[in-house]
Amino acid sequence: MNDATIAVDMRGISKQFPGVLANNNVDFSVREGEIHALVGENGAGKSTLMNILYGLIHPDSGEILIHGKPAHITGPRDAIALGIGMVHQHFMLIPVFSVGENIMLGREPVAAYDFYDRTRARSAITDLAKKYGLALDPDARMADLPVGLQQRAEIVKVLYRGANILILDEPTGVLTPQETKELFVVLRDLVKAGKTIIFISHKLNEVLDVSDRITVMRRGRVVGHLTTKDTNEEEIATMMVGREVLLRVDKKPAKPGAVVMRVENVTASSDRGVPALKGVSFELRQGEILGIAGVEGNGQSELMEVLAGTRKTTGGHILLGDRDITTYDARTERDAGVAFIPEDRRGTGLVLSFSIAENSILGRERAQRFSWRNFILKLVAIREWARRLVKEYDVRTPSIDVAARNLSGGNQQKVIVAREMASKPKVLLAAQPTRGVDIGAIEFIHRQIVKERDEGTAVLLVSAELDEVRSLSDRIAVMYEGRIVSIEGPDTPEERLGLLMTGGGKAREGAA
């Protein structure tokens, strides 16, 4: 292959952090005009490699060639000058700014007396959006946009800076299935327009759908290169994990017991003060998984927060056994036996600056097991507890003293899952439990959820992944516009669920 046809050529890249060899003599090349998927488990070294390419991290050794020429990348400014742009997993946007202000930030067009030229900015964004099929309103406030449009703004932002090589880190992690389809149309159009795309993802079906070639990493090394049209999910997963992976959930039929939680006509408002829950009612039984299916933004997040005690109801009742817990706060609910895996692991699931040991007791610091008289921590007991969870839940870390922010996304999620499940709850609320998590960790978390069910826990599952809801759930409740419109069996066809999720179909009698 001629070097001129290679957009990115990374040779012998190594990077060591304290206790972790993140990249170990990695060779990685991407051809011009292709969508190249980079896959691997959490902690495999994908993000480190891409952060090196974008100049956010400096390698210990190795060289980088861009379009066949040696590149000296000391920071993002150098990367941008070389035509490299990166859309991060966690968006780098300012919520109170407009779309236009976010896109132009640092490169604002100015008129006389150095004033921001809003007209030129709007025109530049409109031209870019039209050229690449990325419809956006430059004057819209970023915080008011759905996640899919925020991501679109991130892509326009890197295109505005002249990017020809786009790095997309977990771009579908927070998107609905429809938004994901729209993104893939955009990516294919970008490639037709001459762009080169590096696509990092854990979702193997999406990798197979959108990419041309695949590079697989495991434990800091490249372990294989694949041509997308000649491979399948099983081969990629085996290469990623180093063993055969079960891609479907293996579980026996549920044996539901008594009703553990009863939700009666619950109403609640969103953060903007508009009704989010409009009379939700259902029963959750011991030893079953009740899955909530629905397009994101139809009240699922507010429902989980209400049940966890982090959002107040405006009406209705929640009963845990015979106890009315409607007005309980999060701490009281935890004490009563309700565990909560929140959908935002970085924002509400963990304190990123705290160690793994500290995060392993988060919210349970006053428990007799971990403190004397509610205020003196039993440090030896906490460390023993953390070591046990790290071992049982396969959290990959050199030490329990490592700050949570230094763990990969999947290992951060495992810390939360371990903490919540190890408390032996009566009810487990699992919101997006495998979002942004690799195939090996997904298999592990699914196994743990089924184990909880089999041990008698009542599990309420919310996931944007319809396949996950269908494969894990014993019953499926479909939410649409703040209401449960139907409760279906686990074998309900995907087409029917999709119809109900978008307001079509007919609810089964007595279902909700």
Secondary structure, 3 states (H helix, E strand, C coil): CCHHHEEEEEEEEEEEECCEEEEEEEEEEEECCCEEEEEECCCCCHHHHHHHHCCCCCCCEEEEEECCEEECCCCHHHHHHCCEEEECCCCCCCCCCEHHHHHHCCCCCECHHHCECHHHHHHHHHHHHHHHCCCCCCCCEHHHCCHHHHHHHHHHHHHHCCCCEEEEECCCCCCCHHHHHHHHHHHHHHHHCCCEEEEECCCHHHHHHHCCEEEEEECCEEEEEEEHHHCCHHHHHHHHHCCCCCCCCCCCCCCCCCEEEEEEEEEEECCCCCEEEEEEEEEEECCCEEEEECCCCCCHHHHHHHHHCCCCCCEEEEEECCEECCCCCHHHHHHHCEEEECCCHHHHHCCCCCEHHHHCCCCCCCCCCCEECCCEECHHHHHHHHHHHHHHCCCCCCCCCCEHHHCCHHHHHHHHHHHHHCCCCCEEEEECCCCCCCHHHHHHHHHHHHHHHHCCCEEEEECCCHHHHHHHCCEEEEEECCEEEEEECCCCCHHHHHHHHCCCCCCCCCCC
